[in-house]
Amino acid sequence: MGVAIDGSDQWWPSATTPAVLPTFSRYQSQPRQYIEVFSRGATAFDYRVTSARPWVSVSRARGTVDKEVRLEVTVDWRRAPKGTTRVPLTVTGAGRTVVVEAVVDNAARRPSKGYVEANGYVSIPADGTSRVVGDWLRIPDIGRDGDGMRPAPVTAPRREPGDQRLEYTVNLATTGPVTVWVYLSPRNNVHYTDGLTYAVSLDGQPPQRVNVTTVTGADDTAMNRQWERNTSDNVNRTATTHVVDRPGEHVVKVWAVDPTVVVQKVVIDTGGLAPSYLGPPHSTRVGR
């Protein structure tokens, strides 16, 4: 992640329209933000980066660009003020100046428990539960980036959401509507019912049932294409919408309905989830 700055006659962004790096959070789990300075010309040039605040720095504040250099940006969280601060980073070189903004989110409230929202999402491994209710089986390495969780026994009948669920404690700064994505292994239903189903809820809200093998308004050909995609990617992603009424600690619950559902990961999109093949890296967890 980052921005590219060109040493030729075409620079981006312009000096009057600063680029903005992804927001910095002490709880972020994705790779460190960076600035790339590169040249498309044949002549090397010297560059320098100055920060408007001493607690935001880059890995190499000055040097020479032959082809390209990557400058990692870091925040000294011990010195950063509380709240959200926008810090200009000024890059000069080849007779030009470009401004890149670092947005630093240093929340005054320090969460004590759960997976913490950062950069607009929370990503939770299936086995990262805060509470397991009923009988569940952990399946090592079945997911694309970790273990999976399946309700047991596999011969159980379909049930209403009730006494068998996975609970995940999260800490959210965002309020209002959020999307909960549940990553499942591609499976078929073993019962003569209308499809493979699970349910999900937030806090004490009613569980929302999700049929993961239904393609609305589609024929068998479309359903086959969906199955081909799910099996080739080794994941079936489905989403529900929930309303967060306050910032702070919340509990996401995944309820067993059909026995062959295998949960790989749960991702809460609070407005910043970016497209990716595997989904975002697992969020930072504090406490238990």
PyMOL commands that set and color helices and strands:
alter all, ss='L'
color gray80, all
select helices_A, chain A and resi 220-233
alter helices_A, ss='H'
color red, helices_A
select strands_A, chain A and resi 2-6+19-20+24-25+34-38+45-51+56-58+62-65+68-75+83-93+96-106+114-116+121-125+131-133+136-139+148-151+165-172+176-184+197-202+208-211+236-244+248-256+263-269+285-286
alter strands_A, ss='S'
color yellow, strands_A
deselect
rebuild
show_as cartoon
